[in-house]
C-alpha cells in the first residue's frame, strides 16, 4: 500500500471520493448482457435490505445505467430514500399488482438522477397480501406487470425489487418476477438466523413457480472492523456461499443511516463517505458480473 503524501488529510480523501461519485464519466460501468431483475430479500429486519437496494440502484444510475427500484414494502422506505411521492392515492405498486395501472404509469423519476426510477409503495399496499389471496394467479401478479414489453417502456437496464421483511405473498411475487435474488446479510451474531428458511422458500419458488430463479449475490452489511465477531461472520458466510458473496463489504457508517431522513441515498447525501464508496464498489462488482466483459460468478 502506497503511503499517503505529505498533503494527505481525511478531508482531502473524502473530497477525492466525492469527485469520483459526482463525476463518474471516466469510470462508466458496462451494461448487462441482458436486463437484470433482482429481488432484494431477507425476512430478518434491520439487515440493510432497503438501504442496499436504493444505494446500489443509485450507484449504478450514477454510472450511466438506467435503474428501476420497485418498492414492495408497505413501509415505503425505498420511496422515502429516493424522495418520490408515495402518499395514498399516488399511482403505486399496489395499483400495478391489481392491474389498474401499467408499470410505466406508476413509475416516477427520482430527482437524484434521471437514470434512477422508482415505483413507489403507498400505505394501500399494507392490505395487499390479504387481497391477493383471493386473486387468480396470486403469486404471479408482479411478473405479469413486469412483462418484457412493460419494462421496455421504461428503458431500464436493472430492476431492484425491495421486499418487505417477511416471506409472505408480496415476497413470493417478487421472487416469481425475478431471475436473481440478492440477499443482504449483516455481520452480526444472528446473521444466519432464518437464512435457512429464506433459502428453502427460494428453492420452493424455483421448483414450482420460477425455474430460472437463483441466488446470484450476497452482500455483507453493517461490518464493524473493530470487532472479531464481524470477521468471524464474514469468514463463515464466505466459506459457506463462496463466490456468490461480493468481495465488497458495507461498513457501519452514520452517513448511510442519516441519508433517508433527508430523502436521499447516501451517494447524494454524502458522496465522499465510506458508506457511499462501499456501495459504489459493490455496484461495480454487480455490474461486472452481469456483463460479458466481466467474469460471471456462480449462483446457488
Secondary structure as UniProt FT lines:
FT   TURN            6..7
FT   HELIX           10..22
FT   HELIX           24..27
FT   STRAND          36..40
FT   HELIX           49..62
FT   TURN            63..64
FT   STRAND          67..71
FT   TURN            74..75
FT   HELIX           77..81
FT   TURN            82..83
FT   TURN            88..89
FT   HELIX           93..98
FT   HELIX           103..106
FT   STRAND          107..109
FT   TURN            111..112
FT   TURN            114..115
FT   STRAND          116..119
FT   HELIX           123..127
FT   HELIX           128..133
FT   TURN            136..137
FT   HELIX           138..140
FT   HELIX           141..145
FT   HELIX           148..154
FT   STRAND          158..162
FT   HELIX           169..177
FT   STRAND          180..186
FT   TURN            189..194
FT   HELIX           195..208
FT   TURN            211..212
FT   STRAND          214..223
FT   TURN            225..226
FT   HELIX           228..241
FT   HELIX           242..244
FT   STRAND          245..251
FT   HELIX           254..259
FT   HELIX           260..262
FT   HELIX           266..269
FT   TURN            271..272
FT   HELIX           274..289
FT   TURN            292..293
//
